[in-house]
Amino acid sequence: MEYLFGDTDIAARRLKVLAEVYAEPTRAFLLDAVADEPRLAVDVGCGPGYTTHLLSDVLQCEHTAGLDNSEHFVSLAKKTETEKVSFYLHDVTSLPFPAGPADLIYCRMLLTHLNELRSQITDWATQLQPGGLLLIEEVEWIHMEKDVFKDYIKIVDAMLEHQSNQLYVGPPLDGFTDIGGLKKRASRVRRKLVKNSQAATMFFLNMQFWKESPFIRANHSPETIDRLEQGLYALSDESNREMEIEWGMRQLVYQRA
Ligand SMILES: C[S@@+](CC[C@H](N)C(=O)[O-])C[C@H]1O[C@@H](n2cnc3c(N)ncnc32)[C@H](O)[C@@H]1O
């Protein structure tokens, strides 16, 4: 399954902005969900490693391993390795994971790009120690006022659907209660208001990767895509402090029996 958002330097810049935007709801989620310091935490789909370091810092894990199947992202992440944080080039749809059985597996904004969610989660459960936790954060909804944001989201939604993925993957995930030896321990939606400038920056950077893809060429005129790009660029100005876009992040905690 192709990862639609790419692993270029621009894609890595987008993930840096995303890391800044979502650090606060993720930190709150981790502190609510985890009582004990994990010996080994594994961050699946870690990108350049921002979430991996956040996990390590917030939970004071003895060791944290980030896994990603992008050579470029893992090479960037490896530059930030410490005694307590390491990275592996690994496709997380393949088992076993390289770092060994984990006390905690963490996944943010990855299941939206994968298929067969139930069997994926069942597989990950096998990589947990008994009593270990699987923490998932994915998008439940996005509320927005501006047409330019609505246009962008409509395109991303259609691109994901075209390869049988779901942008709003929170609701189906919340439908899973006990799954693959895991028990659901908590589920909530945490809201995050985002500055227009930050949302526009993430969206603008993201479309640099896919704006000339076959799917876009087949479904949208170059004029439409140019207009979208210019609209996002104009909103990305940092002096723009308005917040007219809000994410609902589904935060799920499962525990291995
Ligand atoms: C949207 S990014 C999220 C990165 C990070 N979890 C965060 O929240 O900042 C999705 C990441 O998953 C990675 N990815 C996609 N499919 C993967 C797979 N099958 N195995 C490992 N990593 C994968 C991509 O390379 C990308 O780094």
The ligand as an ORCA input file, in Angstrom:
! r2SCAN-3c Opt
* xyz 0 1
  C       1.213     10.921      8.854
  S       2.780     10.282      9.243
  C       2.696     10.278     11.024
  C       4.037     10.317     11.682
  C       3.983     10.320     13.220
  N       3.273      9.163     13.722
  C       3.323     11.576     13.732
  O       2.184     11.530     14.194
  O       3.949     12.619     13.608
  C       2.648      8.537      8.842
  C       3.990      7.839      8.925
  O       3.767      6.440      8.755
  C       4.784      5.907      7.917
  N       4.268      4.666      7.338
  C       3.270      4.504      6.417
  N       3.070      3.187      6.163
  C       3.962      2.512      6.941
  C       4.262      1.135      7.127
  N       3.585      0.176      6.460
  N       5.249      0.790      7.983
  C       5.929      1.745      8.665
  N       5.694      3.056      8.544
  C       4.717      3.445      7.686
  C       5.089      7.022      6.930
  O       6.365      6.873      6.338
  C       4.980      8.246      7.836
  O       6.214      8.510      8.449
*
